[in-house]
Amino acid sequence: MKRSTDRILVTHTGSLPRPASLNELLRQIDNGEVVDDTDGFRDQVREAVAAIVARQVTAGVSVVGDGEMSKIGYSTYVKERLRGFGGEDVGLEFPHPDLVDFPEYMVPVMSKLSFRMPACVGEIAYTGLADAQTDIDNLRAAVDGAEVADAFMTAASPGVIAVFLANRHYRSHEEYVFALADAMKAEYDLIHQAGFVLQVDCPDLAMARHTWGDGSIGEFRDRIHHHVEAINHATRDIPPERMRLHLCWGNYNGPHRHDVALREIIDIALRARPAALSFEAANPRHEHEWKVFEETALPDGKILIPGVIDSTTNYVEHPELVAQRIGRYAELVGRENVIAGTDCGFATFADMVHVDPAITWAKLEAMAQGAALASAELW
């Protein structure tokens, strides 16, 4: 993984706006209306990846990804790559506190989540190597010859899969998560072996406080400790410096006033093997938490990828604000240990887009401009 050795590198969290025609085709595939090679699906994905990488380069993004063009959702795509899921579709199994507090607002927001979520009903095994390899081939073709510093590819963590796809088979949550870790290891290893940085998506380390919100913070910490152990188990053959981890509190435009504080989970997140930690740091609920790193020393070898633009608002951040946000972290942990990032993805689920696609690109351009301003001050 490249570090910010002579300038602040610029990246994002993974998902970017998909073409409208591809969005519709992903929805049809997810609903079982068509199969994934109908109407040139694979051709559409390949072309979309090529276009999305080129657009990132134009916007000034230096560490690029495939935008998750082939995936209906950053976590639920795995049901197509893992054996052991089926039965009746089930919904998210938690009374989200924002829904309880503000139902008139939050019910229509959450109702936009239209993807299907079967449960785990049998032994899990990974069967999606061909699909993962296709994603790798598409990204490799797109970055070949492009002026980029590095490239990454995302994959769902065992814990976040367990949040969205309920366990109806394994005797305990811990057993389920480790079965997922054993299965997902194949995808993680394949991404690494292809030469890309692996990003393990771990919203469960923060967002899942809502999922398992009835217990104490101690019980929640125990649970995510097991999730980090599962990540470390699944990534044991990948060097830490070839991985990054993303945590967040749920990428939706809502109150978020029940979010767990970063200081209550940061020690556990930093025990995960990936060298880089990506997290929300720009939205009005979590921007203040840069102060956590006044109290928490960054372990040797670790890198921070704070979000310096919000992924749920159509405001375009001023480059000077972006530069200020970058500067805070650079002052605390060192300029070489900071990469500018986004709070979360801009299309984490194909049917749930908060930011107008054209504005997304304006925001990414502003981030790159802010990183340039910060670089001029820091070097």
Secondary structure, DSSP 8 states (H G I E B T S, - for coil): ----SSS--B---S-----HHHHHHHHHHHTTSS-TTGGGHHHHHHHHHHHHHHHHHHHT-SEE--TTTT-SBTTGGGGGTEEEEESS-----S--HHHHH-HHHHHHHHTT------EEEEEEEE--HHHHHHHHHHHHHHHTT---SEEEEEEE-HHHHHHHS-BSSSSSHHHHHHHHHHHHHHHHHHHHHTT-EEEEE-GGGTTHHHHTTTS-HHHHHHHHHHHHHHHHHHTTTS-GGGEEEEE-S-SSSS--TT---GGGTHHHHTTSS-SEEEE--SSTTTGGGGGHHHHS---TT-EEEEEEE-SS------HHHHHHHHHHHHHHH-GGGB-BEESS-S-SBTTB--S-HHHHHHHHHHHHHHHHHHHHHH-
